[in-house]
Amino acid sequence: MTLSSLKIHLALALLLAASSSWAAPPPDAEVAAAERAVAAAERAQPQGQAAQTLASARVQLEAARAALAKRKHRDALLHAESATASADLALATARLDAARVEVDSKAARNADLRRRLLVNRGD
């Protein structure tokens, strides 16, 4: 083995060792964040489209957990981020739906009060 081929082999060995240390770390924090986001969305008790979005978040969270167990950290990270986004969307949609129900209720109450006011003016 010549000196130049020895240098090439040494460089390749160093490159291989360095690349293995660049492997993605376990996304434990991201999976935990996804779990918290899903739990927050569940507490909002979403209905309709928001419930479907929450179901998607649960599926993504389970996929993140499975990928984490298989040490597929990049896949786990992607699934965890997707679960967090879906859970956040489900929570926002549930809050929007609740606000719409509240606005509709108040609008109906206002309409009832207007009717009563007009009837009382007519007396």
C-alpha positions as a Markdown table, in Angstrom:
| # | Residue | x | y | z |
|---|---|---|---|---|
| 1 | Met | 0.0 | 0.0 | 0.0 |
| 2 | Thr | 1.5 | 3.3 | -1.0 |
| 3 | Leu | 1.4 | 6.4 | 1.1 |
| 4 | Ser | -1.2 | 8.1 | -1.1 |
| 5 | Ser | -3.5 | 5.2 | -1.0 |
| 6 | Leu | -3.1 | 5.0 | 2.7 |
| 7 | Lys | -4.1 | 8.7 | 3.0 |
| 8 | Ile | -7.1 | 8.0 | 0.8 |
| 9 | His | -8.2 | 5.1 | 3.0 |
| 10 | Leu | -7.6 | 7.1 | 6.1 |
| 11 | Ala | -9.6 | 10.0 | 4.7 |
| 12 | Leu | -12.5 | 7.7 | 3.8 |
| 13 | Ala | -12.4 | 6.1 | 7.3 |
| 14 | Leu | -12.6 | 9.5 | 8.9 |
| 15 | Leu | -15.4 | 10.6 | 6.6 |
| 16 | Leu | -17.4 | 7.5 | 7.4 |
| 17 | Ala | -16.9 | 8.0 | 11.1 |
| 18 | Ala | -17.9 | 11.6 | 10.9 |
| 19 | Ser | -21.0 | 10.9 | 8.8 |
| 20 | Ser | -22.2 | 8.3 | 11.4 |
| 21 | Ser | -22.0 | 11.0 | 14.1 |
| 22 | Trp | -24.2 | 13.3 | 11.9 |
| 23 | Ala | -27.1 | 10.9 | 12.3 |
| 24 | Ala | -30.3 | 12.6 | 13.4 |
| 25 | Pro | -30.7 | 12.6 | 17.2 |
| 26 | Pro | -33.9 | 11.0 | 18.6 |
| 27 | Pro | -36.7 | 13.6 | 18.3 |
| 28 | Asp | -38.0 | 13.0 | 21.9 |
| 29 | Ala | -38.9 | 16.7 | 22.4 |
| 30 | Glu | -40.8 | 16.8 | 19.2 |
| 31 | Val | -42.8 | 13.7 | 19.9 |
| 32 | Ala | -43.5 | 15.0 | 23.4 |
| 33 | Ala | -44.7 | 18.3 | 21.9 |
| 34 | Ala | -47.0 | 16.4 | 19.5 |
| 35 | Glu | -48.4 | 14.5 | 22.5 |
| 36 | Arg | -49.2 | 17.7 | 24.3 |
| 37 | Ala | -50.7 | 19.3 | 21.1 |
| 38 | Val | -53.0 | 16.2 | 20.6 |
| 39 | Ala | -54.0 | 16.3 | 24.3 |
| 40 | Ala | -54.9 | 20.0 | 24.0 |
| 41 | Ala | -56.9 | 19.4 | 20.9 |
| 42 | Glu | -58.7 | 16.5 | 22.6 |
| 43 | Arg | -59.7 | 18.7 | 25.6 |
| 44 | Ala | -61.4 | 21.1 | 23.1 |
| 45 | Gln | -63.7 | 18.2 | 22.1 |
| 46 | Pro | -63.7 | 19.0 | 18.4 |
| 47 | Gln | -66.7 | 18.1 | 16.2 |
| 48 | Gly | -67.0 | 17.6 | 12.4 |
| 49 | Gln | -64.0 | 18.5 | 10.4 |
| 50 | Ala | -62.0 | 19.3 | 13.5 |
| 51 | Ala | -62.6 | 15.8 | 14.8 |
| 52 | Gln | -61.3 | 14.3 | 11.5 |
| 53 | Thr | -58.2 | 16.5 | 11.7 |
| 54 | Leu | -57.6 | 15.4 | 15.3 |
| 55 | Ala | -58.0 | 11.7 | 14.2 |
| 56 | Ser | -55.3 | 12.4 | 11.5 |
| 57 | Ala | -53.1 | 13.9 | 14.3 |
| 58 | Arg | -53.5 | 10.8 | 16.4 |
| 59 | Val | -52.5 | 8.6 | 13.4 |
| 60 | Gln | -49.4 | 10.7 | 12.8 |
| 61 | Leu | -48.5 | 10.6 | 16.5 |
| 62 | Glu | -48.7 | 6.8 | 16.5 |
| 63 | Ala | -46.5 | 6.7 | 13.3 |
| 64 | Ala | -44.0 | 9.0 | 15.1 |
| 65 | Arg | -43.9 | 6.7 | 18.1 |
| 66 | Ala | -43.5 | 3.6 | 15.8 |
| 67 | Ala | -40.7 | 5.2 | 13.9 |
| 68 | Leu | -39.0 | 6.3 | 17.1 |
| 69 | Ala | -39.1 | 2.7 | 18.3 |
| 70 | Lys | -37.5 | 1.5 | 15.1 |
| 71 | Arg | -34.8 | 4.2 | 15.5 |
| 72 | Lys | -36.0 | 5.9 | 12.3 |
| 73 | His | -35.4 | 9.4 | 13.8 |
| 74 | Arg | -36.0 | 11.4 | 10.6 |
| 75 | Asp | -39.3 | 9.7 | 9.9 |
| 76 | Ala | -40.3 | 10.1 | 13.6 |
| 77 | Leu | -39.4 | 13.8 | 13.4 |
| 78 | Leu | -41.5 | 14.3 | 10.3 |
| 79 | His | -44.5 | 12.4 | 11.7 |
| 80 | Ala | -44.2 | 14.3 | 15.0 |
| 81 | Glu | -44.2 | 17.7 | 13.3 |
| 82 | Ser | -47.2 | 16.6 | 11.2 |
| 83 | Ala | -49.0 | 15.5 | 14.2 |
| 84 | Thr | -48.4 | 18.8 | 16.0 |
| 85 | Ala | -49.6 | 20.8 | 13.0 |
| 86 | Ser | -52.7 | 18.7 | 12.6 |
| 87 | Ala | -53.5 | 18.9 | 16.3 |
| 88 | Asp | -53.0 | 22.6 | 16.3 |
| 89 | Leu | -55.3 | 22.9 | 13.3 |
| 90 | Ala | -57.9 | 20.7 | 15.0 |
| 91 | Leu | -57.7 | 22.9 | 18.2 |
| 92 | Ala | -58.0 | 26.1 | 16.2 |
| 93 | Thr | -61.0 | 24.8 | 14.2 |
| 94 | Ala | -62.7 | 23.6 | 17.4 |
| 95 | Arg | -62.3 | 27.0 | 18.9 |
| 96 | Leu | -63.6 | 28.7 | 15.8 |
| 97 | Asp | -66.6 | 26.4 | 15.8 |
| 98 | Ala | -67.3 | 27.2 | 19.5 |
| 99 | Ala | -67.0 | 30.9 | 18.7 |
| 100 | Arg | -69.5 | 30.5 | 15.8 |
| 101 | Val | -72.0 | 28.7 | 18.1 |
| 102 | Glu | -71.6 | 31.5 | 20.7 |
| 103 | Val | -72.1 | 34.2 | 18.1 |
| 104 | Asp | -75.1 | 32.5 | 16.7 |
| 105 | Ser | -76.6 | 32.1 | 20.2 |
| 106 | Lys | -76.0 | 35.8 | 21.0 |
| 107 | Ala | -77.5 | 36.9 | 17.6 |
| 108 | Ala | -80.6 | 34.8 | 18.3 |
| 109 | Arg | -80.8 | 36.4 | 21.8 |
| 110 | Asn | -80.5 | 39.9 | 20.3 |
| 111 | Ala | -83.2 | 39.1 | 17.8 |
| 112 | Asp | -85.5 | 37.9 | 20.5 |
| 113 | Leu | -84.8 | 41.1 | 22.6 |
| 114 | Arg | -85.5 | 43.3 | 19.6 |
| 115 | Arg | -88.9 | 41.5 | 19.0 |
| 116 | Arg | -89.8 | 42.0 | 22.6 |
| 117 | Leu | -88.8 | 45.6 | 22.5 |
| 118 | Leu | -91.0 | 46.2 | 19.4 |
| 119 | Val | -93.9 | 44.4 | 21.0 |
| 120 | Asn | -93.6 | 46.5 | 24.2 |
| 121 | Arg | -93.5 | 49.7 | 22.1 |
| 122 | Gly | -96.7 | 48.8 | 20.4 |
| 123 | Asp | -98.6 | 48.5 | 23.7 |
